[in-house]
Amino acid sequence: PADVLVPGEEWPELERAECLARGAALKWASGVFCRPENLERLGHYRKRESQRTTSINSRLKSVVQSYLEGVDWGLGQLREARTELREASHSMHKARLECSQNAEAIVTLETLREISTNHCQLLAAVSNLPRLYSVRNMVLETERLVESRRLLEAHARLMELERWQDEVLLQLRGCGGASRTTLSPEDDKLVQNYFSGVGRLVEALAKELWAVVSSGLTLSLQNPTPFVSAVRIVEREEALDQIFLEERRGVSGTHSRPMPPGRPRCWRERFFKVLEETVAARFRSASYLHTRGPGLAGHLSALQHSIMSDLATVRNLLEQCVPPHYQLTKAYLHACHRCLQTHLSQIIGWELQSGEIFAVLNWVLHIYNSSEMMGDPALSAYLDQDELGPLISQEGLEQLQNKYVQSVRKSVSEWMQKALEVELTDWQRDQEPDIDHEGCYHTSLPTIITQMLEENARVALMISESLRDQTIQMGLYEMENLLSRFRDAIVEFGKEHRKDPTANSKFYLHYLLACISNCIILKMSTESLHQQVGSRASVRFSRIPPGPLAALDRAVKKACRLVMDQLLLDLLPHLQELLSRTWLAQGDVIPKVCIVLEHHYELYSRVRSPCRQRLQEESQRLTVVEYVRALMQKKLICRSEEERQQLAQQMAQDAQQLREHFQSMEVDSTVNEMNPTALIPVLADLIKLKDPGLLTLEVSGLIAKYPDISEEHVSVLLDVRGDVPRDVRGTVLCLLEQSSPPLPPGYRPIFPDILVPPSSMPFCLPTAKCA
């Protein structure tokens, strides 16, 4: 080779390594002996390096020696392998020569094998000739047995025919020797054609067998023998399937025998499928048209009686006709449950009304699990709720309940609209509203609404508390919508009356009061519905939804406002005479006002509390507000001290008459600060004050009692006196600007409701008249 060195030539790597070693040694020596004191230890360093060199040389020699010994052993192994390879090649050559010499003998053996195969086939044909000749007759006889439902005899003949077929196939497979495991396509087709009647017999027998199984309930009441025969045949077939499967697997786990045609039949599994199909057939008869409306409840009731009757027949009769491991009652019960699940899912997909949804929910949640059906103690041993599962999933139940609530909502909305239309018609009647046992006005509206909502809640409670809660919530929101339309109707009723009071019902005020009583009844109904909500839903329904209550409050306020407007309209002819010189001379206006108030109070007594007290208080406040407003119009300006005293005395007299009248009407006026009539004497005291210089003190007391009084009101009062100097007026008005006391707790402002007429121009043109 090119890389082999010529003797005497050195390796380049060796030369490079030697250079590196010398350079490293020189570097080390220069670092060590750079100091004079280290030269004294030169002998020690030389001896140490000599020992290290000797050690390295000895290790190198040992490594090289080991390497050479390994190479020598490897060369010996290669020599031995070459010798053995030569011997094996020589043996293979000899075997090849011997095979070529025996090729002529193999051709002779092939001829012998064909003769042996033909002999085996002829032997099998001769041995099976009697059976083969009788196959057709036995097939015809077996068909007659099947048609006459002699099932056990027919099955015995069928088993014999199948045994003959299997033996023929095994003999044909065995004729080819140990190497023959399958038939040729021609032989297999020949056997299948000859025994084709066997396959038809299997199908015919299976058809009759499943017909018997499907009619097992009827046969058990008349003659259970055919059903017992069918079960025995099923068990025979199941045993045969097991035998053939074991033979196919073989003892050692290998496939030692092919499976006969049509095996395994799994007739036991098919038995239970036919049983379930029989149960399902009972549900297919239900159609969409025949089960709508009341027919759905009848259909579910018929299903209940049919299922329980069938279960009783299975448990008491059919269970005795089958082996114990069949657990026929449990299988039939599970089949019924699965078929019911499918059937109910079909029913739920229909467009159901509320009554139909109620029938389904009641049947699923209560009847199905009651003692009348699956809760029967006799069936408890066959039930496994975890395995069965619910008839309708929880999600399906929630969707069905929501569908029920929406259907009821639609019905409730329609009935509420009809009730409101009847209410509007009642308002136009020429007679006063009905009076209840408490002497209060009312109409049919709250009774209809209350009964409808309570009936829906009662019906929903028959299903579950959660459905009752959803129904109540739905009813409250529908009531909110009704009250919104009810308030709009009240507003329209008031507009029509204001357009032409004589053309509308003379019982306008009576029906407004009836509306207020109706709202109070509806509020009590709302609170009653809320109380029906169970403690389980206390988190969701911890308080009444604000919508209905707010709508009730708006409707009541609007009706009360219209009642006060009607009172003002009746008082207006008398209020126009107040605080005039005619009133000052005659003083007969307040008795007329009291007569109008008394008439209204009699009608207010027909309103339920607390709105009765509210109307009385509002009427009292309205009277005082209009009285003071008449004073603010400055129809009477005092010209002398005598007129001021007379005006103040008449105002005090009017206040006393109003107070006595309100007390006689049982209006609560015990607290003067909260009683509006107390305002009139206070204003009278300010008018009758003789010394104008004390007006500042008097106005301070007025501000303390009525902090909502404004500068405009005080300015008009000073104008009515007619004797207030400019400097005193300025002082009083300055006092009002500087003092703005807070409103005391519970104080209801009154002066913002008292409008002050716009003042005249503060200057005028210089005319002769002004001069």
C-alpha positions in Angstrom: 0.0 0.0 0.0 0.9 3.6 -0.5 0.8 4.5 3.2 3.4 1.9 4.2 6.6 3.6 5.3 10.0 2.8 3.7 12.5 1.5 6.2 14.6 4.3 7.5 11.8 6.9 6.8 10.2 8.6 9.8 6.4 9.4 10.2 5.5 13.0 9.8 3.2 12.8 12.8 6.1 11.6 15.0 8.3 14.4 13.9 5.5 16.9 14.7 4.8 15.4 18.1 8.5 15.5 19.0 8.6 19.2 18.1 5.6 19.9 20.2 7.1 18.0 23.1 10.4 19.9 22.9 8.6 23.2 22.7 6.5 22.4 25.8 9.6 21.2 27.7 11.5 24.3 26.8 8.6 26.5 27.9 8.4 24.6 31.2 12.2 24.8 31.8 12.4 28.5 31.1 9.5 29.1 33.6 11.1 26.9 36.3 14.8 27.9 36.0 14.3 31.6 35.5 15.2 32.0 39.2 18.8 31.2 40.5 17.5 29.3 43.5 15.8 26.7 41.3 19.1 25.8 39.6 20.2 24.0 42.8 17.3 21.6 42.3 18.3 20.7 38.7 19.4 17.2 39.6 16.1 16.6 41.3 14.1 17.7 38.3 16.3 15.6 35.9 15.7 12.5 38.0 11.9 13.0 38.2 11.6 13.5 34.4 13.7 10.5 33.8 11.4 8.3 35.9 8.4 9.7 34.2 9.9 9.0 30.7 10.7 5.4 31.8 7.1 4.8 33.0 5.6 6.2 29.8 7.9 3.9 27.7 6.9 0.8 29.7 3.2 1.6 29.2 3.6 2.1 25.5 5.4 -1.2 25.2 2.7 -3.0 27.1 0.0 -1.5 24.8 1.8 -2.4 21.7 2.4 -6.0 22.9 -1.4 -6.4 23.7 -2.3 -5.1 20.3 0.1 -7.5 18.5 -1.3 -10.5 20.5 -4.9 -9.5 19.5 -3.9 -9.3 15.8 -2.3 -12.7 15.9 -5.5 -14.3 17.5 -7.7 -12.6 14.8 -5.6 -14.0 12.0 -6.0 -17.5 13.5 -9.7 -17.2 13.5 -9.8 -16.1 9.9 -7.8 -19.1 8.8 -10.2 -21.5 10.6 -13.3 -19.8 9.0 -11.8 -20.2 5.6 -11.4 -23.9 6.1 -15.0 -24.4 7.3 -16.4 -22.4 4.4 -14.6 -24.6 1.9 -16.2 -27.7 3.6 -19.7 -26.2 3.5 -19.4 -25.3 -0.2 -18.3 -28.8 -1.0 -21.4 -30.3 0.9 -23.8 -27.9 -1.0 -22.4 -29.0 -4.3 -23.0 -32.7 -3.4 -26.7 -32.0 -2.3 -27.3 -30.1 -5.6 -26.1 -33.1 -7.6 -28.4 -35.5 -5.6 -31.5 -33.3 -6.1 -31.0 -33.2 -9.9 -30.8 -37.1 -9.8 -34.2 -37.4 -7.9 -36.3 -35.1 -10.2 -37.5 -38.1 -12.3 -38.8 -39.9 -9.2 -41.0 -36.8 -8.2 -42.9 -36.9 -11.5 -43.8 -40.6 -10.7 -45.2 -39.5 -7.2 -47.4 -36.8 -8.7 -49.3 -39.4 -10.8 -49.7 -41.6 -7.7 -51.1 -38.6 -5.7 -53.8 -37.9 -8.4 -54.9 -41.5 -8.3 -55.2 -41.4 -4.5 -57.3 -38.2 -4.6 -59.7 -39.8 -7.1 -59.9 -42.9 -5.0 -60.9 -40.8 -1.9 -63.5 -38.9 -3.8 -65.1 -42.1 -5.2 -65.0 -43.6 -1.7 -66.8 -40.6 -0.2 -69.4 -40.6 -3.0 -70.1 -44.3 -2.6 -70.4 -44.0 1.2 -72.8 -40.9 0.9 -74.9 -42.2 -1.9 -77.9 -43.3 0.3 -77.9 -39.9 2.1 -77.5 -37.9 -1.1 -80.5 -39.7 -2.7 -82.7 -38.9 0.3 -81.7 -35.2 0.6 -84.5 -33.8 -1.6 -87.2 -35.9 0.0 -86.1 -34.9 3.5 -86.0 -31.2 2.4 -89.6 -31.5 1.2 -90.7 -33.3 4.4 -89.0 -30.7 6.6 -90.8 -27.9 4.7 -94.1 -29.4 5.4 -93.2 -29.7 9.1 -92.3 -26.0 9.1 -95.5 -25.0 7.5 -97.5 -26.9 10.0 -95.4 -25.3 12.8 -94.1 -28.6 14.1 -91.0 -26.7 14.8 -89.1 -29.2 17.0 -89.4 -32.0 14.4 -88.5 -29.7 11.6 -85.4 -28.5 13.4 -84.4 -32.1 14.1 -84.5 -32.9 10.4 -82.7 -29.7 9.6 -79.9 -30.6 12.0 -79.6 -34.0 10.3 -79.4 -32.4 6.9 -76.7 -29.9 8.1 -74.8 -32.8 9.6 -74.8 -34.6 6.2 -73.6 -31.5 4.5 -70.8 -31.0 7.0 -69.7 -34.6 6.7 -69.6 -34.4 2.9 -67.5 -31.2 3.1 -65.1 -32.7 5.6 -64.6 -35.8 3.5 -64.0 -33.7 0.4 -61.5 -31.6 2.3 -59.8 -34.7 3.7 -59.3 -36.5 0.4 -56.4 -34.2 -0.5 -54.2 -35.4 2.4 -52.7 -33.3 5.1 -51.9 -30.4 2.6 -55.6 -30.1 1.5 -57.4 -27.5 3.7 -59.9 -25.9 1.3 -62.1 -27.1 -1.5 -61.7 -26.1 -5.0 -64.3 -23.5 -6.2 -65.9 -26.2 -8.5 -66.4 -28.7 -5.6 -67.7 -26.1 -3.2 -70.2 -24.8 -5.7 -71.3 -28.3 -6.5 -72.0 -29.1 -2.8 -73.7 -25.8 -2.2 -76.1 -26.3 -5.1 -77.0 -29.8 -4.0 -77.7 -28.7 -0.5 -79.4 -25.4 -1.5 -82.6 -26.5 0.0 -81.0 -26.5 3.5 -80.4 -22.8 3.3 -84.1 -22.2 2.3 -85.2 -24.4 5.2 -83.1 -22.4 7.7 -84.7 -19.1 6.4 -88.2 -20.6 6.6 -87.7 -22.1 10.0 -86.3 -18.7 11.3 -89.3 -16.9 9.8 -91.7 -19.1 11.6 -89.6 -19.1 14.8 -89.6 -15.3 15.0 -93.3 -15.2 14.2 -93.9 -17.4 17.2 -91.6 -15.3 19.4 -93.3 -12.0 18.4 -96.7 -13.5 19.3 -95.4 -14.9 22.5 -97.7 -12.7 24.7 -100.8 -14.0 22.9 -99.6 -17.6 22.8 -98.8 -17.6 26.5 -102.5 -16.9 27.3 -103.7 -19.6 24.9 -101.1 -22.3 24.2 -97.5 -21.6 25.2 -96.2 -24.8 23.6 -95.0 -23.2 20.3 -93.2 -20.5 22.3 -91.4 -23.1 24.4 -90.5 -25.1 21.3 -89.0 -21.9 19.8 -86.9 -21.2 22.9 -85.6 -24.8 22.8 -84.6 -24.5 19.2 -82.8 -21.2 20.0 -80.9 -22.9 22.8 -80.0 -25.8 20.5 -78.6 -23.4 17.9 -76.7 -21.4 20.5 -75.1 -24.7 21.7 -74.1 -25.6 18.1 -72.6 -22.2 17.6 -70.4 -22.6 20.6 -69.3 -26.1 19.5 -68.3 -25.0 16.0 -66.5 -21.9 17.4 -64.5 -24.1 19.8 -63.7 -26.6 17.0 -62.6 -23.8 14.8 -60.2 -22.5 17.4 -58.8 -26.0 18.0 -57.1 -27.3 21.2 -53.9 -25.4 20.6 -55.6 -22.2 19.5 -55.0 -22.7 15.8 -57.8 -22.9 13.2 -58.3 -26.7 12.9 -61.8 -26.9 11.3 -63.5 -24.4 8.9 -66.8 -22.9 10.1 -69.9 -24.5 8.3 -71.9 -22.2 6.0 -74.3 -19.9 7.8 -72.6 -20.2 11.2 -72.7 -18.7 13.8 -76.4 -17.9 13.6 -76.6 -16.1 17.0 -80.3 -16.9 17.3 -80.4 -16.0 21.0 -79.3 -12.5 20.3 -81.9 -12.4 17.5 -84.5 -13.6 19.9 -84.1 -10.5 22.1 -84.1 -8.2 19.0 -87.4 -9.7 17.9 -88.7 -9.2 21.4 -87.8 -5.5 21.2 -89.2 -5.1 17.7 -92.5 -6.6 19.1 -92.6 -4.0 21.8 -91.7 -1.2 19.3 -94.6 -2.3 17.0 -97.1 -1.3 19.7 -95.9 2.3 19.5 -95.8 2.6 15.7 -99.6 2.6 15.6 -99.7 6.1 17.2 -100.1 8.8 14.6 -99.9 12.6 14.8 -103.6 13.2 14.1 -105.0 10.6 16.4 -103.1 11.7 19.4 -103.5 15.4 19.2 -105.3 17.4 21.9 -107.2 15.2 24.5 -106.3 12.2 22.5 -102.6 12.4 23.7 -103.5 11.9 27.3 -105.7 9.0 26.3 -102.9 7.6 24.3 -100.5 7.8 27.2 -103.0 6.2 29.5 -103.5 3.4 27.0 -99.8 2.9 26.8 -99.6 2.6 30.6 -102.3 -0.1 30.8 -100.8 -2.0 27.8 -97.3 -2.0 29.2 -98.3 -3.0 32.7 -100.5 -5.8 31.3 -97.7 -7.1 29.1 -95.2 -7.0 32.0 -97.6 -9.0 34.1 -98.0 -11.6 31.4 -94.2 -11.8 30.9 -93.5 -12.0 34.6 -96.2 -14.6 35.4 -96.3 -16.8 32.2 -93.4 -16.2 29.7 -90.8 -16.1 32.4 -91.6 -19.8 33.1 -91.1 -20.8 29.5 -87.5 -19.7 29.2 -84.2 -20.6 31.0 -83.5 -18.4 34.1 -80.4 -16.8 32.5 -82.7 -15.1 29.9 -84.1 -12.8 32.6 -87.0 -12.2 30.2 -88.9 -9.8 32.5 -85.9 -7.5 32.8 -85.2 -7.7 29.1 -88.8 -6.9 28.3 -88.9 -4.0 30.7 -85.7 -2.5 29.2 -87.1 -2.9 25.7 -90.2 -1.1 26.8 -88.1 1.7 28.3 -86.0 2.1 25.2 -89.1 2.1 22.9 -90.7 4.7 25.2 -87.7 6.9 24.9 -87.9 6.8 21.1 -91.7 7.3 21.1 -91.6 10.2 23.5 -88.8 11.9 21.5 -91.1 11.6 18.5 -94.1 13.1 20.4 -92.0 16.0 21.7 -91.0 16.9 18.2 -94.7 17.7 17.4 -96.2 21.1 17.7 -97.8 20.6 21.1 -100.1 22.9 23.0 -99.8 23.6 26.7 -102.4 20.9 27.7 -100.5 18.3 25.6 -97.1 19.3 27.1 -98.7 19.0 30.6 -99.9 15.5 29.8 -96.4 14.4 28.6 -94.6 16.0 31.6 -97.1 14.6 34.1 -96.8 11.1 32.6 -93.0 11.1 32.4 -92.3 12.7 35.8 -95.1 11.2 38.0 -97.1 8.4 36.4 -94.2 6.5 34.9 -92.3 6.3 38.2 -95.3 5.8 40.4 -96.5 2.6 42.0 -98.9 2.3 39.1 -96.0 1.6 36.7 -92.3 1.3 37.3 -92.6 2.0 41.0 -94.5 -1.2 41.5 -92.7 -3.3 44.2 -93.0 -6.4 42.1 -90.8 -4.7 39.4 -88.1 -3.3 41.7 -85.9 -6.4 41.3 -85.7 -5.9 37.5 -85.0 -2.1 37.6 -81.6 -0.6 37.2 -82.1 3.2 36.9 -78.5 3.9 36.1 -78.6 1.4 33.2 -82.1 2.5 32.0 -81.6 6.3 32.2 -84.4 8.8 32.1 -87.2 8.7 29.6 -86.4 12.3 28.6 -83.0 13.8 29.2 -82.6 16.7 31.6 -81.9 19.0 28.7 -85.0 17.7 26.9 -87.1 18.3 30.0 -85.9 21.8 30.4 -86.7 22.5 26.7 -90.2 20.9 27.1 -90.9 23.0 30.2 -89.8 26.2 28.5 -92.1 25.2 25.6 -94.9 24.8 28.1 -94.3 28.2 29.7 -94.2 29.8 26.3 -97.5 28.2 25.3 -99.1 29.2 28.6 -97.7 32.7 28.1 -99.4 33.0 24.7 -102.7 31.9 26.2 -102.4 34.1 29.2 -101.6 37.1 27.0 -104.7 36.5 24.9 -106.9 36.1 27.9 -105.5 39.2 29.5 -106.2 41.2 26.4 -109.8 39.9 26.3 -110.2 40.8 30.0 -108.9 44.3 29.3 -111.3 44.7 26.4 -114.2 43.7 28.7 -113.0 46.2 31.3 -113.0 49.0 28.8 -116.5 48.1 27.8 -117.6 48.2 31.5 -116.3 51.7 31.8 -118.9 52.9 29.4 -121.8 51.4 31.2 -124.6 53.7 32.5 -124.4 52.3 36.0 -121.9 52.3 38.9 -119.4 49.6 39.3 -120.0 46.5 41.4 -119.5 46.7 45.1 -117.7 43.8 47.0 -118.3 42.6 50.5 -116.1 45.3 51.9 -118.2 48.1 50.2 -115.5 48.9 47.7 -115.9 49.4 43.9 -114.4 46.7 41.6 -114.8 45.2 38.2 -114.2 41.7 36.9 -110.7 42.4 35.7 -108.7 41.5 38.9 -110.8 38.4 39.5 -110.2 37.1 36.0 -106.4 37.8 36.1 -106.0 36.4 39.6 -107.9 33.2 39.0 -106.0 32.7 35.7 -102.6 33.1 37.2 -103.3 31.1 40.3 -104.8 28.3 38.2 -101.8 28.2 36.0 -99.5 28.1 39.0 -101.6 25.3 40.6 -101.4 23.2 37.4 -97.7 23.8 37.0 -97.1 22.7 40.6 -98.6 19.3 39.7 -95.5 18.9 37.5 -92.7 20.4 39.6 -91.9 23.4 41.8 -89.4 24.7 39.2 -92.1 24.8 36.6 -94.5 26.5 39.0 -91.8 29.1 39.6 -91.2 29.7 35.9 -95.0 30.0 35.4 -95.4 32.5 38.2 -92.5 34.6 36.9 -94.0 34.5 33.4 -97.4 35.5 34.9 -95.9 38.5 36.7 -94.2 39.8 33.5 -97.4 39.4 31.6 -99.2 41.2 34.3 -96.6 44.0 33.9 -97.5 44.2 30.2 -101.2 44.2 31.0 -100.8 47.0 33.6 -98.9 49.1 31.1 -101.8 48.8 28.6 -104.2 49.3 31.5 -102.5 52.7 32.4 -102.7 53.7 28.8 -106.4 52.9 28.8 -106.9 55.1 31.9 -105.1 58.0 30.2 -107.2 57.6 27.1 -110.3 57.4 29.3 -109.4 60.7 31.0 -108.7 62.4 27.6 -112.1 61.4 26.3 -113.8 62.7 29.4 -112.0 66.0 29.3 -113.0 66.5 25.6 -116.7 66.2 26.4 -117.6 65.5 30.1 -121.4 65.3 29.3 -121.0 62.8 26.4 -119.1 60.2 28.5 -120.4 58.1 31.3 -121.6 60.0 34.3 -119.9 57.3 36.4 -116.5 58.4 35.2 -115.2 59.1 38.7 -116.8 55.8 40.0 -114.8 53.7 37.5 -111.6 55.6 38.2 -112.0 54.6 41.8 -112.8 51.1 40.7 -109.5 51.0 38.8 -107.6 52.0 41.9 -109.3 49.2 43.9 -108.5 46.8 41.0 -104.8 47.7 41.2 -104.8 47.1 44.9 -106.4 43.7 44.4 -103.8 42.9 41.7 -101.0 43.9 44.1 -102.2 41.5 46.7 -102.5 38.8 44.1 -98.9 39.5 43.0 -97.7 39.2 46.6 -99.7 36.0 47.0 -98.1 34.5 43.9 -94.7 35.4 45.2 -95.4 33.7 48.5 -96.2 30.5 46.7 -92.6 30.2 45.5 -90.9 27.5 47.5 -87.9 28.0 49.7 -85.8 26.0 47.2 -86.0 29.0 44.8 -85.4 31.6 47.4 -82.3 32.8 45.7 -83.9 33.4 42.4 -87.2 34.8 43.8 -85.9 36.5 47.0 -88.1 39.5 46.2 -91.0 40.4 43.9 -89.8 41.4 40.4 -89.9 45.2 40.3 -91.7 45.3 37.0 -95.3 44.5 38.1 -95.1 46.6 41.3 -93.7 49.6 39.4 -96.5 49.2 36.7 -99.1 49.0 39.5 -97.7 52.1 41.1 -97.8 54.0 37.8 -101.4 53.0 37.1 -102.5 53.9 40.6 -100.7 57.3 40.5 -102.3 58.1 37.1 -105.8 57.1 38.3 -105.4 59.2 41.5 -104.2 62.1 39.4 -107.3 61.9 37.2 -109.5 61.7 40.4 -107.8 64.9 41.7 -108.3 66.6 38.3 -112.0 65.7 38.5 -112.2 67.1 42.0 -110.5 70.3 40.9 -112.9 70.6 38.0 -115.8 70.3 40.4 -114.3 72.9 42.8 -113.3 75.3 40.1 -116.5 77.3 40.1 -116.3 77.9 43.8 -112.5 78.5 43.9 -112.8 81.4 41.4 -114.9 83.3 44.0 -112.2 83.0 46.8 -110.2 85.9 48.0 -112.3 88.4 46.1 -114.3 91.4 47.6 -117.5 89.5 47.1 -116.1 86.6 49.1 -114.9 89.1 51.7 -118.4 90.6 52.0 -120.4 87.4 52.0 -118.0 84.6 53.1 -120.2 81.7 51.8 -117.7 80.0 49.5 -116.1 77.4 51.8 -119.5 75.8 52.8 -120.0 75.1 49.0 -116.5 73.7 48.8 -117.2 71.4 51.7 -120.3 70.1 50.0 -118.3 69.1 46.9 -115.6 67.6 49.2 -118.2 65.6 51.1 -119.6 64.2 47.9 -116.1 63.1 46.8 -115.3 61.7 50.2 -118.3 59.5 50.0 -117.0 58.1 46.8 -113.5 57.7 48.2 -114.8 55.5 50.9 -115.5 52.9 48.1 -111.7 52.6 47.5 -109.6 50.1 49.3 -106.9 51.1 51.8 -104.3 52.6 51.7 -105.4 54.5 48.6 -108.6 55.7 50.4 -106.4 57.6 52.9 -104.1 58.8 50.1 -107.1 60.3 48.1 -108.4 62.0 51.2 -105.0 63.5 52.0 -104.5 64.6 48.4 -107.9 66.2 48.3 -107.1 68.1 51.5 -103.8 69.3 50.0 -105.4 70.2 46.7 -108.0 72.4 48.5 -105.3 74.3 50.5 -103.1 74.7 47.4 -105.9 76.1 45.3 -107.0 78.4 48.2 -103.4 79.8 48.5 -103.1 80.0 44.8 -106.3 82.2 44.7 -104.6 84.4 47.3 -101.5 84.6 45.1 -103.6 86.0 42.2 -103.9 89.3 44.1 -107.6 89.7 43.4 -107.9 91.5 46.7 -105.3 94.2 47.7 -106.0 95.6 51.2 -106.4 99.4 51.3 -106.6 99.9 55.0 -105.9 98.3 58.4 -109.5 97.4 58.7 -109.5 95.4 55.4 -106.3 93.6 56.5 -107.9 92.5 59.7 -111.2 91.5 57.9 -109.2 89.5 55.3 -107.1 87.7 58.0 -110.2 87.0 60.1 -112.1 85.5 57.0 -109.0 83.4 56.1 -108.8 82.0 59.7 -112.6 81.3 59.6 -112.2 79.4 56.3 -109.3 77.4 57.7 -111.3 76.5 60.8 -114.3 75.4 58.6 -112.0 73.3 56.4 -110.3 71.7 59.5 -113.6 70.8 61.1 -114.9 69.4 57.8 -111.8 67.3 57.3 -112.0 66.0 60.9 -115.6 65.1 60.4 -114.5 63.1 57.3 -112.0 61.3 59.5 -109.0 62.7 57.7 -105.8 62.5 59.8 -104.8 66.1 60.6 -103.4 65.7 64.1 -99.9 66.9 63.2 -100.1 70.6 62.3 -96.7 70.6 60.6 -97.9 67.9 58.2 -101.5 69.3 57.9 -101.9 71.6 54.8 -104.8 73.5 56.4 -102.3 74.9 59.0 -100.8 77.0 56.3 -103.9 79.3 55.9 -103.8 80.7 59.5 -100.1 81.3 59.3 -100.6 83.4 56.2 -103.5 85.2 57.9 -101.2 86.1 60.8 -98.7 87.7 58.4 -101.5 89.7 56.8 -103.1 91.0 60.0 -99.8 92.1 61.5 -100.3 95.8 62.5 -96.6 96.9 62.6 -94.8 96.4 59.3 -91.5 96.7 61.1 -92.2 93.2 62.6 -92.6 91.6 59.2 -89.0 90.4 59.2 -89.6 88.5 62.4 -92.9 87.1 61.1 -91.4 86.1 57.8 -88.5 84.3 59.7 -91.1 82.2 61.5 -92.9 81.5 58.2 -89.6 80.3 56.7 -88.9 78.1 59.7 -92.3 76.3 59.3 -92.3 76.3 55.4 -88.7 76.3 54.2 -89.8 75.8 50.6 -91.5 79.2 50.3 -89.9 81.5 47.7 -89.3 85.2 47.3 -92.2 85.4 44.8 -94.7 84.0 47.3 -93.5 86.4 50.1 -93.5 89.3 47.6 -97.1 88.6 46.7 -98.1 88.5 50.4 -96.5 91.8 51.0 -98.4 93.2 48.0 -101.7 91.9 49.4 -101.0 93.8 52.7 -100.7 97.0 50.7 -98.8 98.9 53.4 -95.2 97.6 53.3 -92.6 100.3 52.7 -89.8 99.8 50.2 -87.1 99.5 52.8 -89.0 96.8 54.8 -89.7 94.9 51.6 -86.0 95.0 50.7 -85.0 93.8 54.2 -87.5 90.9 54.1 -86.5 89.8 50.6 -82.8 90.1 51.6 -83.6 87.8 54.5 -85.1 85.3 52.1 -82.0 85.4 49.9 -79.7 84.8 52.9 -81.7 82.0 54.6 -82.1 78.6 52.9 -82.9 76.2 55.7 -82.9 72.4 54.8 -86.2 70.6 54.6 -86.9 68.7 57.8 -87.3 64.9 57.6 -90.8 63.9 56.4 -91.7 67.3 55.2 -93.6 67.5 51.9 -93.1 70.7 50.0 -96.3 72.6 49.3 -95.3 76.0 47.8 -93.7 74.5 44.6 -97.3 73.5 43.7 -98.6 77.0 44.2 -97.9 79.0 41.1 -97.3 82.8 41.3 -98.8 84.9 38.5 -96.1 86.7 36.4 -95.3 90.2 37.9 -96.1 93.4 36.0 -93.4 95.4 34.3 -91.1 97.1 36.8 -91.4 100.5 35.1 -93.9 102.3 32.9 -93.8 105.0 30.3 -94.3 108.6 31.7 -97.9 109.3 30.8 -100.2 111.8 32.2 -102.2 109.2 34.1 -99.0 107.8 35.8 -98.0 111.3 36.7 
